[in-house]
Amino acid sequence: MTDAGKSIGFLMHDVSRLMRRNFLRRAQKLGLSQAQWMTLFRVYRHEGVKQITLAESMEIQPITLARLIDSLEESGLVDRRRDPDDRRAFRIYLTEKAHPFLDEVQPLLEETRETAMVGFTEQEKTDLLQKLSHIKQNLQDAECLALQEANDRNNNDND
């Protein structure tokens, strides 16, 4: 295995951490924590997501997410509504106040991306995104296969 193959996970983790830190430094004037930003962006991408699904996708405990949602609700950025199909569940939505707030963030995200990609040609940027997307898909496929195999074993054990 090459040195690159041995360290790709660490390198991707470091790049992600540094991009997040760069963005948060730019965005600190807007007054949200890293966890609040992550929550807000997930809701933006998946408007109306169930609170439990959001916690799972963020890999945090439901009670931790509940506190984050509470603080975002108090700031007027999200709204928590009962799921009409499941009275025990809540769905999370952005408020009208969140949209202009997120519009302020877009230039900060772009500045962070530009900083990260200094020295890359447009083709290199495109190639990098394609390769990262391919890695992501490979790992998602492996996760689905592992879950299916675990379900199959579980079903065989119950027979």
C-alpha positions, 0 to 999 in steps of 0.5 A, a space after each residue: 500500500 502506498 503512503 497516500 493509501 495509508 494516510 488518506 483517512 487522516 488527510 481527509 479528516 485534517 482537510 475537513 477540520 481545517 475547512 471547518 475551522 476556517 469557516 468558523 473563524 469567518 462566521 464567528 461574527 454571526 454568533 453561532 457555535 460550530 454545533 449550531 451551524 452544523 445543525 442549521 446546515 443539515 436542516 437547510 439541506 433536509 427541510 422537515 427532517 425528523 429530529 431523530 433522523 437529524 441526530 442520527 445523521 449528525 452522529 450525536 445523541 438525541 438529547 444533545 440535538 434537542 438542546 441545539 434545536 432549543 437554542 436555534 428555536 430561541 434564536 428564531 432560526 428553526 421551528 420544531 413541529 409535531 409530525 402529523 404521521 407520528 405524534 411522538 416525533 418532531 420535524 425541524 424547519 427553517 424559519 423566515 429569519 433563517 433564510 437571510 441569515 443563511 444568505 449572509 453565510 454563502 459568501 463566507 462559505 465561498 471564501 473558505 472554498 476559495 482559500 482551500 482551492 488556491 492554486 487549483 485549475 478548474 479541471 483539478 477542482 472538478 476532478 477532485 470533487 469527482 474523486 471525493 464523490 467516488 470515495 463517498 459512494 464506495 463507502 456508502 455502498 460498503 455501509 449498505 452491504 454491511 447493514 444488509 449482511 447484519 440484517 440477513 444474519 439476524 434474520 437467520 438467527 431468528 429462524 
